[in-house]
Amino acid sequence: MLRIPQKIERIKLFDLYASVIQSSYRNHFRIATLHARLPEVSHFLKENTSNFQLEQQTQQALFVFTTEVPKSEKFSCNQFSLVLKYGYSDLQNLANMRRKREVTMFKAGFIGAGGRSQGAHYPSVNRLEDDVEMLAACELDEEKLTQVAQKYEFPHTFTDHRKMLDTLDLDVVYCVMNEKWILQPALDCLNAGKHLFIEKPPGANSDETQQLLEAAIANDVYCMVGFQRRYAAVTREAMRRVAEKGPVTLAVTTFNKQMIGQNREFTTTLWNDVCHVVDLLRYMAGGEPVEVTAHRDTFAAEQRNFYTAFVRFDNNVTGVLFGSRASGGRVLRSELHGVGIGCYMKIPEEIEIYEDNNRSVMGGWEVDGVDQRDAANYEGVLTMHRHFVDCVRNGQVPLTDLRDVIHSIHLVDQIEGPLPN
């Protein structure tokens, strides 16, 4: 049975493609597949579409693709989406678009193929198929390297990142690995003049973060950090709604998990995980801290696993942070308040808004009108990677570049305080 979105008037690229090929997370299709299903698509449009103009445009797009494009050709979803959206009947327009994209495609290399890379970053960048060419992967573990090479069809693979940098003319590098190992590979990329994406935390400590920042500035490249909570749809909506009402008054972030017993880590849980909501707190507050009162505790664990902080910012915003690893399970929430409005977020799935004594609730997917099943499209990761590519193309400093993130790292240090012996 063909699965097509019920609200065809708000049809999205992801949904249409999933409907046509009955598979939700791939990036290309062959025209033969679409051609075979054309009668089903046409019947559905006639039976379920109230927008006659959209129906006609869709039918025209389908006709162009299934009659004038060789059935063996492999097409990207975005290219199909443009024909659908504008109803092109002249394939020359599409060909011109494709040539333009080829000129502006970024050649990307990847360093690291661990769980975080394969779970979030590889699939997200892979969805930017009209902007990024996934050219090379580098990983010491040859089994993991084989996995990503086969799944994403990398034309080049390496076990030494320096050889990758010397061999290929890359535009951007995604270097995702534990903070224990990140410094040297990241410095090598920056010193090679490559725009760089790294995960949080940026280094094993703030001294390493500073080294990375100085290298990025010296080589006139960007070093963007994966603080994706800033990019979550509910965060963006809260900041938009509060800004419309006037100044921010209060920001609150909470990030709890259960990590008790033997919890020995290379750094600390504040540095490598709770830092997410430290950065989010500072970002939502919109200022820099001038006064920090923090408490750290250890409950049923070997290392600190409980942090609370009260932060006063230079724009008169108050910030409150809770980060417990001695709780009963994972909770990630935030609040943002202004005059006459309060937003309460369950990140990434929901925002509850109280404005002038009226209550409304939105799902994270509703903010941008995307499919609820496509969590990557509203939880922040995909938006973050789109932002990185756009910034590199337009010569704009990314929102979570180290030039800004260094200030969040300084706040992390203030909350952490001196480490126990």
C-alpha positions as CSV (number, residue, x, y, z in Angstrom):
1,M,0.0,0.0,0.0
2,L,1.5,3.4,-1.0
3,R,2.1,5.6,2.0
4,I,1.4,9.2,1.1
5,P,1.0,12.1,3.6
6,Q,-2.7,12.9,4.3
7,K,-2.0,16.6,4.3
8,I,-0.8,16.9,0.7
9,E,-1.2,20.7,0.7
10,R,1.7,20.8,3.2
11,I,3.7,18.1,1.5
12,K,7.3,17.9,2.4
13,L,10.2,16.4,0.5
14,F,10.9,13.8,3.1
15,D,7.3,12.6,3.3
16,L,6.8,12.5,-0.5
17,Y,10.0,10.5,-1.0
18,A,9.1,8.1,1.8
19,S,5.7,7.6,0.2
20,V,7.0,6.9,-3.3
21,I,9.7,4.4,-2.4
22,Q,8.3,3.0,0.9
23,S,11.6,3.8,2.7
24,S,12.1,6.8,4.9
25,Y,15.8,7.5,5.3
26,R,17.6,7.2,2.0
27,N,18.6,10.2,-0.2
28,H,18.3,9.1,-3.8
29,F,15.9,7.2,-6.0
30,R,15.9,5.8,-9.5
31,I,13.3,7.1,-11.9
32,A,12.2,3.5,-12.7
33,T,10.9,3.2,-9.1
34,L,8.8,6.4,-9.5
35,H,7.6,5.4,-12.9
36,A,6.3,2.0,-11.6
37,R,4.3,3.8,-8.9
38,L,3.0,6.7,-11.0
39,P,-0.6,5.3,-11.3
40,E,-0.9,5.0,-7.5
41,V,0.4,8.6,-6.9
42,S,-1.9,10.0,-9.6
43,H,-5.0,8.2,-8.1
44,F,-4.2,9.4,-4.6
45,L,-3.8,13.0,-5.8
46,K,-7.2,13.0,-7.5
47,E,-8.9,11.4,-4.5
48,N,-7.3,13.4,-1.7
49,T,-6.1,16.7,-2.9
50,S,-8.3,19.8,-2.5
51,N,-5.7,22.2,-4.0
52,F,-6.3,21.9,-7.7
53,Q,-3.2,23.9,-8.6
54,L,-0.9,21.8,-6.4
55,E,-2.4,18.7,-8.0
56,Q,-1.7,19.9,-11.5
57,Q,1.9,20.9,-10.6
58,T,2.5,17.6,-9.0
59,Q,1.1,15.7,-12.0
60,Q,3.3,17.8,-14.3
61,A,6.4,17.1,-12.2
62,L,5.7,13.4,-12.1
63,F,5.1,13.4,-15.9
64,V,8.4,15.2,-16.5
65,F,10.4,12.8,-14.4
66,T,8.8,9.7,-15.7
67,T,8.8,10.5,-19.4
68,E,11.9,12.7,-20.1
69,V,14.4,11.4,-17.6
70,P,16.2,8.1,-18.3
71,K,14.8,5.4,-16.0
72,S,18.2,4.4,-14.9
73,E,19.2,7.9,-13.7
74,K,19.8,8.4,-10.0
75,F,18.1,11.6,-8.7
76,S,18.3,13.4,-5.4
77,C,15.2,14.1,-3.4
78,N,15.9,17.9,-3.4
79,Q,16.0,18.0,-7.2
80,F,12.7,16.2,-7.3
81,S,11.3,18.5,-4.7
82,L,12.2,21.6,-6.8
83,V,10.3,20.2,-9.8
84,L,7.4,19.4,-7.6
85,K,7.4,22.8,-6.0
86,Y,7.7,25.0,-9.1
87,G,6.1,22.7,-11.8
88,Y,9.1,22.9,-14.2
89,S,8.4,21.3,-17.6
90,D,11.7,22.5,-19.0
91,L,14.5,20.1,-17.9
92,Q,17.1,22.7,-18.9
93,N,16.1,24.7,-15.8
94,L,16.8,21.6,-13.7
95,A,20.0,20.9,-15.5
96,N,21.2,24.5,-14.8
97,M,20.3,24.1,-11.2
98,R,22.3,20.9,-11.0
99,R,25.4,22.5,-12.6
100,K,25.2,25.4,-10.2
101,R,25.0,23.0,-7.2
102,E,28.0,21.0,-8.5
103,V,30.1,24.2,-8.4
104,T,29.1,25.0,-4.8
105,M,29.2,21.4,-3.4
106,F,31.6,21.2,-0.4
107,K,34.0,18.2,-0.3
108,A,33.8,16.8,3.2
109,G,36.0,14.4,5.2
110,F,35.0,12.6,8.4
111,I,37.3,11.6,11.2
112,G,35.8,9.1,13.6
113,A,33.1,6.5,13.1
114,G,31.9,5.8,16.6
115,G,28.4,5.6,18.0
116,R,27.7,9.4,18.0
117,S,29.1,9.9,14.5
118,Q,27.1,7.0,13.1
119,G,23.9,7.7,15.1
120,A,23.7,11.5,14.4
121,H,26.3,13.1,12.2
122,Y,26.8,10.8,9.2
123,P,23.1,10.5,8.6
124,S,22.4,14.2,9.0
125,V,25.2,15.3,6.6
126,N,24.1,12.6,4.2
127,R,20.7,14.4,3.9
128,L,22.5,17.5,2.6
129,E,23.3,15.7,-0.6
130,D,23.0,18.9,-2.8
131,D,25.4,20.8,-0.6
132,V,28.0,18.3,0.7
133,E,29.9,15.5,-1.0
134,M,30.9,12.9,1.5
135,L,34.3,12.3,0.0
136,A,36.3,10.5,2.7
137,A,36.1,8.7,6.0
138,C,39.0,8.1,8.5
139,E,38.8,5.7,11.4
140,L,41.4,3.5,13.3
141,D,38.9,0.7,13.8
142,E,38.8,-1.0,10.4
143,E,35.5,-2.7,11.1
144,K,33.7,0.6,11.8
145,L,35.5,2.1,8.8
146,T,34.1,-0.6,6.6
147,Q,30.6,-0.1,8.0
148,V,30.5,3.6,7.1
149,A,32.3,3.2,3.8
150,Q,29.7,0.7,2.6
151,K,26.7,2.5,4.0
152,Y,27.6,6.0,2.7
153,E,29.6,4.9,-0.4
154,F,32.7,6.9,0.5
155,P,35.1,6.9,-2.4
156,H,38.1,7.3,-0.1
157,T,38.9,5.7,3.3
158,F,41.9,6.3,5.6
159,T,43.2,5.1,8.9
160,D,45.5,8.2,9.3
161,H,43.8,11.6,9.3
162,R,47.0,13.3,8.3
163,K,47.2,11.3,5.1
164,M,43.6,12.2,4.3
165,L,44.4,15.9,4.8
166,D,47.5,15.6,2.6
167,T,45.8,13.6,-0.1
168,L,42.5,15.3,-0.6
169,D,41.5,18.9,-1.2
170,L,38.7,19.0,1.4
171,D,36.6,22.1,2.3
172,V,35.1,20.9,5.6
173,V,36.0,18.2,8.1
174,Y,33.7,16.6,10.6
175,C,35.9,15.4,13.5
176,V,33.9,13.5,16.1
177,M,35.6,11.7,18.9
178,N,36.0,11.6,22.7
179,E,37.5,14.7,24.3
180,K,40.5,12.6,25.4
181,W,41.7,12.4,21.7
182,I,40.2,15.3,19.9
183,L,42.9,18.0,20.3
184,Q,45.6,16.9,17.9
185,P,43.4,15.8,15.0
186,A,41.3,18.9,15.3
187,L,44.5,21.1,15.4
188,D,45.8,19.3,12.3
189,C,42.5,20.1,10.4
190,L,42.5,23.7,11.4
191,N,46.2,24.2,10.6
192,A,45.5,22.6,7.2
193,G,43.0,25.4,6.6
194,K,39.8,23.3,6.9
195,H,36.6,24.5,8.3
196,L,35.9,22.1,11.2
197,F,32.9,20.6,13.0
198,I,33.6,18.9,16.4
199,E,31.4,17.5,19.1
200,K,31.1,18.9,22.6
201,P,33.1,19.2,24.7
202,P,35.7,21.0,22.6
203,G,38.8,19.4,24.1
204,A,39.7,17.9,27.4
205,N,39.7,21.2,29.3
206,S,39.4,24.9,28.7
207,D,43.1,25.2,27.8
208,E,42.6,22.8,24.9
209,T,39.5,24.8,23.9
210,Q,41.6,27.9,23.8
211,Q,44.2,26.2,21.7
212,L,41.6,25.2,19.1
213,L,40.1,28.7,19.1
214,E,43.5,30.3,18.5
215,A,44.2,27.9,15.6
216,A,40.9,28.6,14.0
217,I,41.5,32.4,14.2
218,A,45.1,32.0,13.0
219,N,44.0,30.0,9.9
220,D,40.9,32.1,9.3
221,V,38.5,29.1,9.4
222,Y,35.5,28.1,11.5
223,C,35.5,25.6,14.3
224,M,31.8,24.8,15.1
225,V,30.9,22.8,18.2
226,G,27.9,20.5,18.3
227,F,25.8,22.2,20.9
228,Q,22.6,21.2,19.1
229,R,20.2,22.3,21.9
230,R,20.4,25.8,20.6
231,Y,19.1,24.6,17.2
232,A,16.1,22.6,18.6
233,A,12.8,23.8,17.2
234,V,11.3,24.4,20.6
235,T,14.3,26.5,21.7
236,R,14.1,28.6,18.6
237,E,10.3,29.1,19.0
238,A,10.7,30.1,22.7
239,M,13.3,32.7,21.9
240,R,11.2,34.1,19.0
241,R,8.0,34.3,21.1
242,V,9.8,35.9,24.2
243,A,11.6,38.4,22.0
244,E,8.3,39.6,20.6
245,K,7.1,40.5,24.1
246,G,10.2,42.3,25.3
247,P,13.3,41.4,27.3
248,V,14.2,38.0,28.7
249,T,13.9,37.9,32.5
250,L,14.6,34.3,33.4
251,A,16.2,31.2,31.8
252,V,16.2,27.8,33.4
253,T,17.8,24.6,32.2
254,T,17.6,21.0,33.6
255,F,19.5,18.0,32.4
256,N,19.2,14.9,34.7
257,K,20.2,11.3,34.3
258,Q,21.0,8.3,36.6
259,M,24.7,7.7,36.8
260,I,25.5,6.3,40.2
261,G,27.9,3.7,41.5
262,Q,31.1,3.5,39.5
263,N,31.0,6.6,37.4
264,R,34.7,7.3,36.9
265,E,35.2,9.4,33.8
266,F,38.2,11.0,32.0
267,T,36.9,14.5,32.7
268,T,33.7,15.3,34.7
269,T,30.1,14.9,33.9
270,L,29.7,18.7,33.9
271,W,32.4,19.1,31.3
272,N,31.4,16.3,28.9
273,D,27.6,16.3,29.2
274,V,25.9,18.9,31.4
275,C,27.9,21.5,29.4
276,H,25.0,21.2,26.9
277,V,22.6,23.0,29.2
278,V,25.3,25.4,30.5
279,D,25.7,26.6,26.9
280,L,21.9,26.6,26.4
281,L,21.4,28.7,29.5
282,R,23.9,31.3,28.4
283,Y,22.5,31.4,24.9
284,M,18.9,31.8,26.0
285,A,19.9,34.5,28.5
286,G,21.6,36.5,25.8
287,G,24.3,38.0,27.9
288,E,27.5,37.1,29.7
289,P,27.7,36.0,33.4
290,V,28.8,38.6,36.0
291,E,28.0,36.6,39.1
292,V,27.9,32.8,39.5
293,T,26.9,30.8,42.6
294,A,27.3,27.1,42.2
295,H,27.1,23.9,44.3
296,R,28.6,20.5,43.4
297,D,27.9,17.3,45.2
298,T,28.6,13.6,45.0
299,F,25.7,11.2,45.7
300,A,26.3,7.4,45.6
301,A,29.1,7.8,43.1
302,E,32.9,8.1,42.8
303,Q,32.9,11.5,41.1
304,R,30.8,14.6,41.2
305,N,27.4,13.9,39.8
306,F,25.2,16.8,41.0
307,Y,25.4,20.5,40.0
308,T,23.2,23.5,40.7
309,A,24.0,27.0,39.7
310,F,22.5,30.5,40.0
311,V,23.8,32.9,37.3
312,R,23.3,36.6,37.0
313,F,24.0,38.0,33.5
314,D,25.1,41.4,32.4
315,N,21.8,42.1,30.8
316,N,19.9,41.6,34.1
317,V,18.7,38.1,33.2
318,T,18.7,35.5,35.9
319,G,19.8,32.0,35.0
320,V,19.2,28.8,37.0
321,L,20.8,25.4,36.1
322,F,20.2,21.9,37.4
323,G,22.3,19.0,36.4
324,S,22.0,15.8,38.3
325,R,23.3,12.4,37.5
326,A,21.9,11.0,40.7
327,S,18.3,11.2,39.6
328,G,16.0,8.5,38.4
329,G,16.4,8.9,34.7
330,R,17.0,11.2,31.7
331,V,15.1,14.5,31.7
332,L,16.1,17.4,29.4
333,R,14.0,20.6,29.9
334,S,14.3,24.3,29.8
335,E,12.3,27.4,30.5
336,L,12.5,30.9,29.1
337,H,10.5,33.8,30.5
338,G,9.8,37.4,29.5
339,V,7.4,40.1,30.6
340,G,3.9,38.5,30.2
341,I,5.1,35.2,28.7
342,G,6.6,32.0,29.9
343,C,7.8,29.1,27.7
344,Y,8.4,25.6,29.1
345,M,10.2,23.1,26.8
346,K,10.5,19.4,26.8
347,I,13.5,19.1,24.5
348,P,12.9,18.3,21.7
349,E,9.3,17.2,21.6
350,E,7.2,20.0,23.1
351,I,6.8,23.6,24.0
352,E,4.2,24.9,26.4
353,I,3.5,28.6,26.2
354,Y,1.7,30.8,28.7
355,E,1.1,34.3,27.3
356,D,-1.2,36.8,29.0
357,N,-2.9,34.0,30.9
358,N,-3.6,32.0,27.8
359,R,-2.0,28.5,27.3
360,S,-0.9,26.8,24.1
361,V,1.1,23.7,23.3
362,M,3.1,22.8,20.2
363,G,5.0,19.7,19.2
364,G,8.6,20.3,18.2
365,W,7.8,19.1,14.7
366,E,4.9,21.6,14.4
367,V,7.2,24.6,14.8
368,D,8.7,24.1,11.3
369,G,5.9,21.9,9.9
370,V,7.9,18.7,9.5
371,D,7.0,15.1,10.0
372,Q,6.8,14.0,13.6
373,R,8.7,10.8,12.7
374,D,11.6,12.8,11.4
375,A,13.1,13.7,14.8
376,A,16.4,14.8,13.4
377,N,14.6,17.6,11.6
378,Y,13.4,19.3,14.8
379,E,15.6,18.1,17.6
380,G,18.5,20.2,16.4
381,V,21.2,18.0,14.7
382,L,20.0,18.4,11.1
383,T,19.3,22.1,11.5
384,M,22.8,22.5,13.1
385,H,24.5,20.9,10.1
386,R,22.5,22.9,7.6
387,H,23.5,26.0,9.5
388,F,27.2,25.0,9.4
389,V,27.2,24.5,5.6
390,D,25.3,27.8,5.1
391,C,27.8,29.7,7.2
392,V,30.8,28.3,5.4
393,R,29.2,29.1,2.0
394,N,28.2,32.7,3.1
395,G,31.3,33.5,5.1
396,Q,29.4,34.0,8.3
397,V,30.6,32.8,11.7
398,P,28.4,29.9,12.9
399,L,26.2,30.3,15.9
400,T,28.2,27.8,17.9
401,D,31.6,28.5,16.6
402,L,34.4,28.5,19.2
403,R,34.6,32.3,19.0
404,D,31.3,32.2,20.9
405,V,31.5,28.9,22.6
406,I,34.6,29.8,24.5
407,H,32.4,32.0,26.7
408,S,30.2,29.0,27.6
409,I,33.3,27.0,28.4
410,H,34.4,29.8,30.8
411,L,31.0,29.5,32.5
412,V,31.5,25.7,32.8
413,D,34.8,26.3,34.6
414,Q,33.1,28.8,37.0
415,I,30.4,26.2,37.8
416,E,32.8,23.4,38.2
417,G,35.2,25.3,40.5
418,P,38.3,23.6,41.8
419,L,38.4,19.8,41.3
420,P,38.9,17.7,44.4
421,N,42.2,15.9,44.8
